[in-house]
Amino acid sequence: MGASSQTIFALSSGAVPSGVAVIRLSGPDVRDILARMVPAAVPPRHACLRKIRSRNGEVLDIGLVLFFPGPQSFTGEDVLEFHLHGGRAVVDAVYRELSSHDNLRQAAAGEFSRRAFDNGKLDLLEIEGLADLISAETEMQRRLAVEHSSGGLSAMYNSWADRLTRGRALIEAELDFPDEDDVPGSVSDQVWSDMSLLAREIQEHLKLGTAGEIIRDGFKVVIAGRPNAGKSSLMNALARRDIAIVTDIAGTTRDVLTADLDIDGFLVKLYDTAGLRETAEIVEREGIRRAYHAIGEADLLLYVEDSSVASSDEVVPNGAVLIGTKADLHRASLRRYDLCVSTETADGLDQLRRMIGELLRAKIPPHSLAIPTRARHNDSLTECIAAIDRSLSDRKRDLALRAEDLRSAGMALGRITGRVDVESLLDVIFGEFCIGK
């Protein structure tokens, strides 16, 4: 018996106890379950207050019941929702009743969304956007996820795929009917002109992949510098809580510590690192190795110096923002720094937060958020561009071979939305969902 021939159910509203618990069902036995457990009529797509009963007539709860006939439902199948009182005993009682029916089983993680994909209700980009929307913690993550889950990015990729398909069709028509008046010999020139334009459009779009990853995964800000420069104090001040241990002993921080900030609606991942120096101490040396690794992956490096002592000869990494700490002591010239701060008086901290926000926003497109967010998107877009470039590289090459390159480009785009060849990706993508979604 195939999975889609079974009816699945799950708690879709989160852990109990709660004010309301929503149990969702989807599959071929939904109408039968509805008739057995809710004898009173429930009109489609209307929330009805009903007694929910066991097969023996016992009232399990009184709650709202909603019935969504397929294919006009989230999964494309018949869907039923029980909105119950959110007590653990209530949910357990309804679960026991559902489990007693043949052909019913509890859903696996992401199985409702998987059925929506299988039934053509959502494509992979919309599914991924839905997963991101559920896990969104900042305003920009929400906006990005809404753009993807509502089909904004899918519409762009589908329009590109349609242009590739049209180009192939025109070339194949020229191959099949070279002497026909309605298929002029110059048609391939028009196709290659459009394909050259399309490759440039996709290349510009691909450049926005970094922005998408920053919004979705966070803007990585690494605090680095020599021991006792004030890195951990700055970390605690920006995070507004004690995360790092602060002492006068050099080398206190031995590992990379992290905190999440919300700056202007963006997720900022802040990293405090071990002080950079030569040392023979094994644990500290490993901490310094990890610090250099974090520096290499940073979107923004804040290199910290103690401004209360004479300026040193240390080399500041290229692209780093040089921060002078302990500015309240005013013992050294502050002119060499991009910004001076004091964690004792809070001077400069608001300016530093604004600076981080400005540098972050400079990496984000000002208008549409129809941008790639995952490595698989970038990989497929890169493959698509390479295929189009192959088709354009040699104008004397056989037209049939060049048309095959366009087919390969379309296949690469299709893998992003799930149109073609994505079976190996599905378990990974749907595994991001919780039970009941």
C-alpha positions in Angstrom: 0.0 0.0 0.0 1.6 3.3 -1.1 2.1 6.2 1.4 -0.4 8.4 -0.5 -3.1 5.8 -0.2 -3.0 6.1 3.6 -4.5 8.8 5.7 -2.1 10.7 7.9 -2.6 12.8 11.0 -0.5 14.9 13.3 -0.6 17.7 15.8 0.1 20.8 13.7 0.0 23.5 16.4 3.0 22.8 18.5 3.6 21.2 21.9 0.8 20.8 24.4 -0.4 22.0 26.8 -1.5 25.1 24.9 -4.6 27.2 24.5 -5.6 25.5 21.3 -4.4 22.2 19.7 -4.9 21.6 16.0 -4.9 18.1 14.7 -4.7 17.8 10.9 -5.6 14.8 8.8 -5.0 14.3 5.0 -5.9 11.4 2.8 -8.6 9.2 1.3 -10.3 8.3 4.6 -10.9 11.8 5.8 -14.6 11.9 4.9 -15.2 8.6 6.6 -13.4 9.8 9.8 -15.4 13.0 9.7 -18.7 11.1 9.5 -17.7 8.8 12.3 -16.3 11.3 14.8 -18.5 14.3 14.0 -22.0 13.0 13.1 -23.4 16.5 12.6 -22.9 18.1 9.2 -19.8 20.1 8.5 -20.0 22.3 5.4 -16.7 22.5 3.4 -14.5 25.4 4.4 -16.6 26.5 7.3 -15.5 26.5 10.9 -18.2 24.6 12.8 -18.4 24.1 16.6 -19.0 20.4 17.0 -18.8 17.5 19.5 -16.0 15.2 18.6 -16.8 11.6 19.5 -15.2 8.2 19.7 -16.6 5.3 17.8 -18.5 4.4 21.0 -20.2 7.8 21.1 -18.1 9.2 23.9 -17.5 12.9 23.7 -13.8 13.5 23.5 -14.0 17.3 23.2 -16.1 20.2 21.9 -14.1 22.2 19.3 -14.0 23.7 15.9 -14.0 21.3 12.9 -12.9 22.4 9.4 -13.1 20.2 6.2 -11.3 21.1 3.0 -12.2 18.9 0.1 -9.4 18.1 -2.3 -8.0 19.2 -4.6 -8.7 22.7 -3.1 -6.7 22.1 0.0 -3.1 22.5 1.2 -2.1 18.9 0.3 -4.4 18.5 -2.7 -6.2 15.7 -0.8 -9.2 15.8 1.5 -8.0 17.6 4.6 -9.7 17.7 8.1 -8.7 19.8 11.1 -9.8 19.5 14.7 -9.3 22.6 16.7 -9.3 21.3 20.3 -8.7 22.5 23.8 -4.9 22.2 24.2 -4.7 19.8 27.1 -2.4 16.8 26.9 -5.2 14.4 27.9 -7.6 15.8 25.2 -5.0 15.4 22.5 -4.0 11.9 23.7 -7.7 10.8 23.6 -8.2 12.0 20.0 -4.9 10.4 19.0 -6.0 7.1 20.4 -9.2 7.3 18.6 -7.6 8.1 15.3 -5.0 5.3 15.7 -7.8 2.8 16.2 -9.0 3.3 12.7 -7.7 1.2 9.8 -5.5 2.9 7.2 -4.6 5.8 9.5 -1.2 6.5 10.8 0.8 9.4 12.3 2.6 11.6 9.7 6.3 11.8 9.3 8.1 15.1 9.5 7.2 17.3 6.5 4.8 14.7 5.1 1.9 17.1 4.6 4.1 19.4 2.6 5.5 16.5 0.7 2.0 15.5 -0.4 1.4 19.2 -1.4 4.5 18.9 -3.6 3.6 15.5 -5.1 0.1 16.8 -5.9 1.4 20.0 -7.6 0.1 22.4 -5.0 3.6 23.8 -4.2 7.0 23.6 -6.0 10.3 23.1 -4.2 11.1 26.8 -3.9 7.7 27.5 -2.3 8.2 24.5 0.0 11.6 25.8 1.1 10.1 29.3 1.6 7.4 27.8 3.8 10.0 26.0 5.9 11.9 29.3 6.2 8.8 31.2 7.2 8.1 28.8 10.0 11.6 29.2 11.4 11.9 33.0 10.7 13.1 35.0 13.7 13.7 38.5 12.2 11.6 40.8 10.0 13.9 40.4 6.9 13.8 36.6 7.2 10.0 36.8 7.3 9.9 39.0 4.2 12.3 36.8 2.3 10.4 33.7 3.2 7.1 35.2 2.2 8.5 36.1 -1.2 9.6 32.6 -1.8 6.6 30.8 -0.3 4.2 32.9 -2.3 5.9 32.0 -5.6 7.8 35.2 -6.4 11.1 33.4 -7.1 9.4 30.5 -8.8 7.7 32.8 -11.3 11.1 34.3 -12.3 12.7 30.9 -12.8 9.7 29.6 -14.7 9.8 32.6 -17.1 13.5 31.9 -17.7 12.8 28.2 -18.3 10.0 29.2 -20.8 12.5 31.4 -22.7 14.9 28.4 -23.0 12.1 26.1 -24.1 11.0 28.7 -26.8 14.5 29.1 -28.0 15.0 25.3 -28.4 11.6 25.0 -30.2 12.6 27.7 -32.7 16.0 26.1 -33.4 14.5 22.7 -33.8 11.9 24.1 -36.1 14.6 25.6 -38.3 16.4 22.2 -38.3 13.2 20.3 -39.2 11.8 22.8 -41.7 14.8 24.6 -43.2 12.9 25.5 -46.4 9.6 26.6 -44.9 8.8 30.3 -45.4 7.4 30.7 -41.8 10.6 29.5 -40.3 13.2 32.0 -41.5 16.9 31.2 -41.5 17.5 34.2 -39.3 15.4 32.8 -36.4 18.5 31.3 -34.7 20.2 34.7 -34.7 17.2 36.0 -32.7 17.4 33.1 -30.3 21.1 33.5 -29.6 20.7 37.2 -29.0 18.0 36.4 -26.4 20.1 33.6 -24.9 23.0 35.9 -24.5 20.7 38.4 -22.7 19.3 35.6 -20.5 22.7 34.5 -19.4 23.6 38.0 -18.3 20.3 38.3 -16.4 20.9 35.0 -14.6 24.5 36.0 -13.9 23.3 39.2 -12.2 20.7 37.3 -10.3 23.4 34.8 -9.1 25.4 37.6 -7.6 22.6 38.2 -5.2 23.1 34.8 -3.7 25.3 36.2 -1.0 22.6 38.6 0.0 20.1 35.8 0.3 22.4 33.7 2.4 23.0 36.7 4.7 19.3 37.3 5.3 18.5 33.6 5.8 21.6 32.4 7.7 22.8 35.7 9.3 25.4 38.4 8.8 28.6 37.0 10.4 30.4 39.6 12.4 33.7 38.4 13.9 35.5 40.3 16.8 39.2 39.7 16.7 42.4 41.2 18.0 45.2 40.6 20.5 44.6 39.4 24.1 43.1 41.9 26.5 42.1 44.2 23.7 38.5 44.3 25.0 36.9 41.8 22.6 34.8 39.9 25.2 33.6 43.1 26.8 32.6 44.4 23.4 30.8 41.1 22.7 28.8 41.4 26.0 28.0 45.0 25.4 26.6 44.5 21.9 24.7 41.4 23.0 23.5 43.2 26.2 24.1 40.1 28.3 27.1 38.3 29.8 28.2 35.7 27.2 32.0 35.8 27.4 34.0 35.7 30.6 35.9 38.9 31.1 39.1 39.0 33.2 42.5 40.8 33.2 44.2 37.6 32.4 45.4 37.3 28.8 44.0 34.3 26.9 40.8 33.9 28.9 38.8 33.2 25.7 39.8 29.8 24.4 37.0 29.1 21.9 34.7 30.9 19.5 31.7 32.3 21.3 28.6 33.4 19.5 25.4 35.5 20.0 22.5 36.4 17.7 21.5 40.0 17.4 18.6 41.6 15.6 19.8 44.8 13.9 17.3 46.7 11.7 15.3 43.4 11.2 18.4 41.4 10.1 19.9 38.5 11.9 23.5 39.3 12.9 25.6 36.5 14.2 28.3 37.9 16.5 31.5 35.9 17.2 34.0 36.5 19.9 37.4 34.9 19.3 40.6 34.0 21.2 43.3 36.7 21.3 45.7 36.5 18.5 49.3 35.9 19.6 52.1 33.3 19.5 51.7 30.7 22.3 52.9 27.3 23.2 49.8 26.5 25.3 48.0 23.7 23.5 44.4 24.7 24.3 44.9 28.4 23.6 46.7 27.6 20.3 43.6 25.6 19.2 41.4 28.5 20.1 43.6 30.8 18.0 43.4 28.4 15.1 39.6 28.5 15.3 39.8 32.3 15.5 41.6 32.5 12.2 39.0 30.1 10.7 36.2 32.4 11.9 38.0 35.4 10.5 38.2 33.7 7.1 34.4 33.1 7.0 33.4 36.6 8.3 31.1 38.9 6.4 32.5 41.7 8.6 35.6 41.7 10.7 35.8 44.1 13.7 39.5 44.3 14.6 39.8 45.5 18.2 42.7 47.4 19.8 43.1 48.8 23.3 43.1 52.5 22.7 44.2 53.3 26.2 47.8 52.1 25.5 50.3 53.3 22.9 49.4 52.3 19.4 51.2 49.1 18.4 52.7 48.0 15.1 50.2 45.1 14.7 49.0 44.6 11.2 45.2 45.1 10.7 43.7 42.6 8.2 42.5 44.0 4.9 38.9 45.0 4.9 38.6 45.0 8.7 36.9 47.8 10.7 39.4 49.0 13.2 37.8 49.6 16.6 39.5 51.3 19.5 38.2 50.1 22.9 38.5 51.6 26.4 38.1 55.1 24.8 37.1 56.5 28.2 40.7 56.3 29.4 42.0 58.6 26.5 45.7 57.7 26.8 46.5 57.2 23.1 45.6 58.9 19.9 42.2 57.9 18.7 42.5 59.3 15.1 43.7 56.0 13.6 40.5 54.2 14.4 37.4 53.8 12.3 35.4 54.1 15.6 36.2 54.3 19.3 34.0 52.7 22.0 33.8 52.3 25.7 32.0 49.4 27.3 32.1 51.2 30.6 30.3 54.4 29.5 28.5 52.8 26.4 30.0 55.6 24.2 30.2 54.6 20.6 28.1 51.4 21.0 25.1 52.8 19.2 27.3 54.2 16.4 28.8 50.7 16.1 25.4 49.1 15.8 24.4 51.6 13.1 27.7 51.0 11.3 27.0 47.2 11.3 23.5 47.9 10.0 24.7 50.2 7.2 27.4 47.7 6.1 24.9 44.9 6.1 22.3 46.8 4.1 24.9 47.7 1.5 25.0 44.0 0.6 21.2 43.6 0.2 19.3 44.5 -2.9 17.0 47.5 -2.2 13.9 46.3 -3.9 12.9 42.7 -4.7 13.7 39.8 -2.4 13.3 37.2 -5.2 16.9 36.1 -4.7 18.6 32.7 -4.2 19.2 31.6 -0.6 20.6 28.1 -0.7 23.8 26.5 -2.1 21.7 24.2 -4.3 20.1 27.3 -5.9 23.5 28.8 -6.7 24.9 25.5 -8.0 22.0 25.0 -10.4 22.1 28.6 -11.6 25.8 28.3 -12.2 25.2 25.1 -14.2 22.5 26.8 -16.2 24.8 29.7 -17.1 27.6 27.3 -18.1 25.2 25.4 -20.4 24.0 28.6 -22.1 27.6 29.8 -22.5 28.5 26.5 -24.2 25.6 27.1 -26.6 27.0 30.5 -27.5 30.7 29.8 -27.5 31.0 28.4 -31.1 28.6 29.9 -33.7 29.8 27.3 -36.2 28.9 24.3 -34.0 26.0 22.1 -35.1 22.6 23.6 -34.2 21.4 20.3 -32.8 24.2 20.3 -30.2 23.7 23.9 -29.3 20.0 23.2 -28.8 21.0 20.3 -26.5 22.9 22.8 -24.4 19.8 24.9 -24.0 17.9 21.7 -22.9 20.6 21.1 -20.2 20.2 24.8 -19.1 16.5 24.2 -18.7 17.0 21.1 -16.8 19.3 22.9 -14.3 16.6 25.5 -13.7 13.9 22.8 -13.4 15.9 21.2 -10.6 15.5 24.4 -8.5 11.7 24.4 -8.7 11.4 20.6 -8.7 10.2 20.2 -12.3 12.8 17.6 -13.1 15.3 15.2 -11.5 15.0 16.1 -7.8 14.2 12.8 -6.1 17.5 12.8 -4.2 16.8 16.2 -2.8 13.3 15.6 -1.4 14.2 13.8 1.9 16.6 16.6 2.8 14.2 19.4 2.0 11.1 17.9 3.7 13.2 16.8 6.7 13.5 20.5 7.6 9.8 20.6 8.6 8.3 19.7 11.9 5.7 16.9 12.3 2.3 18.1 11.2 3.5 20.4 8.3 
